Amino acid sequence: MIRQESEKLFSQSQKCIPGGVNSPVRSFRGMKISPPFIKSANGCHIVDEDNNEYIDYVLSWGPMILGHGDQDVKNAIQSQLDSGTSFGAPTRLELQLANEIISVYDSMDMIRMVSSGTEATMSAIRLARGYTGKEKIIKFNGCYHGHGDCLLVEAGSGALTHGEPNSPGVLPDIVKHTLVAEYNDIATVEALFNSNKGNIAAIIIEPIPGNMGLLLPKDDFLKKLRQLCDQNASVLIFDEVMSGYRASFDGAEKLFGVEPDLITLGKVIGGGLPVGAYGGKEKIMKQISPLGPVYQAGTLSGNPLAMTAGLTTLQKIKKLQPYADLSNSVQEMSKEIKKANQKFGKNYQFNHIGSMFTLFFNESEVYKKSHVDNCDFDLFAQYFAFTMERGIYIAPSQYEAGFVSVCHTSQDLEKTAKSYYDFLQQL
Ligand SMILES: *Cc1c(COP(=O)(O)O)cnc(C)c1O
């Protein structure tokens, strides 16, 4: 596959943008090839500057559940474009999107829109501290909650891929209040509650982590977190920026029967435009400015273009309820991978839920961060390059999740499964 034009643009970009990219994982570091520069996308396909076409399993890191260029979303954006792109004043669309989301989550009475997932989690942490008057937060090794200072500790995803679990520039005085536990290991959480009695403001967790590859909660792990938060008057925050409207329509609280106090959202709820949100119980949300003393604001928060793209996306998936089909597609992939594994005597793991998945180059079950760390990273990089060459675009890191959209067809999935088969065959 020729990628001359992309290579030229990448080398030019590296002179004026750090690493040539505006988000580190896009640089493909640690992979054997340089990133294609994308010029257009339609449905589940993206096209690069050399006119190579790929089946897209990154989908802008999750948001494009309806595929690229959905006609209804495009129409909504176009029509808003004619009415104005930003007012810095309240609009009907914000009310509509707020109601659309609140109606889905039993635990949510109120919601505040921001412009990114990072802002959503930063604000939720500030709110939890303001509400409880406590200092410490517990996060989990390998969970990513955006790049806010207090959350940039053992932070998964890009931070893991680039080998910088803790960033310089984040003051020790700030992160000393961030305690790190192990996902799916309740004893590590209990230990932190015991050694910080009365001072845990919140637990923040990706209930379904997608930023160390896709992991699933085991043995009532989330229920036990709920109990610990109740016993210690701490706030439980589900960061569903990635898993929201991806693992299922109505979130981890329904999937696992655990209601959090606050939920953070992003990605899908912006329909491909920059959006984040945090919402939860009224008694907590009322602490936010202007009702309460906890300050949080945003010039472009509730931006009408983003609101209409998100609202149209959510209304459409509410009507379509594509989750059974999406999950079947991923299950089909899982079956094909198992078949190929059997044929070539491998047992590489394929975790999946709803429209999300990760193929781990690890031959035993993967449900903890340490299991992900034990993957064969060199083999992943080989697979990544192999599959790219065949027109299949997956995230360039073992620490990421993949996604399907309503536009992926059985032919797309077959082609993907075939490339895995061919990969194992040539090893
Ligand atoms: C993507 C992501 C974020 C950060 O969202 P941005 O919009 O990139 O700031 C936060 N939490 C989770 C779980 C995410 O997947």
The ligand as a Tripos MOL2 file, in Angstrom:
@<TRIPOS>MOLECULE
LIG
   15    15     1     0     0
SMALL
NO_CHARGES

@<TRIPOS>ATOM
      1 C1        -11.9450    9.7550   25.8190 C.3       1 LIG1
      2 C2        -12.1260    9.6420   27.2800 C.ar      1 LIG1
      3 C3        -12.0140   10.7500   28.1360 C.ar      1 LIG1
      4 C4        -11.5170   12.0880   27.6520 C.3       1 LIG1
      5 O1        -12.3680   12.6700   26.7370 O.3       1 LIG1
      6 P1        -11.7780   13.8400   25.7770 P.3       1 LIG1
      7 O2        -12.9790   14.3010   25.0260 O.co2     1 LIG1
      8 O3        -10.7150   13.1900   24.9490 O.co2     1 LIG1
      9 O4        -11.2180   14.8780   26.6730 O.co2     1 LIG1
     10 C5        -12.3320   10.5930   29.4630 C.ar      1 LIG1
     11 N1        -12.7140    9.4040   29.9600 N.ar      1 LIG1
     12 C6        -12.8290    8.3130   29.1720 C.ar      1 LIG1
     13 C7        -13.2830    7.0330   29.7650 C.3       1 LIG1
     14 C8        -12.5200    8.3980   27.8210 C.ar      1 LIG1
     15 O5        -12.5760    7.2970   27.0540 O.3       1 LIG1
@<TRIPOS>BOND
     1     1     2 1
     2     2     3 ar
     3     2    14 ar
     4     3     4 1
     5     3    10 ar
     6     4     5 1
     7     5     6 1
     8     6     7 2
     9     6     8 1
    10     6     9 1
    11    10    11 ar
    12    11    12 ar
    13    12    13 1
    14    12    14 ar
    15    14    15 1
@<TRIPOS>SUBSTRUCTURE
     1 LIG1         1 GROUP 0 **** ****
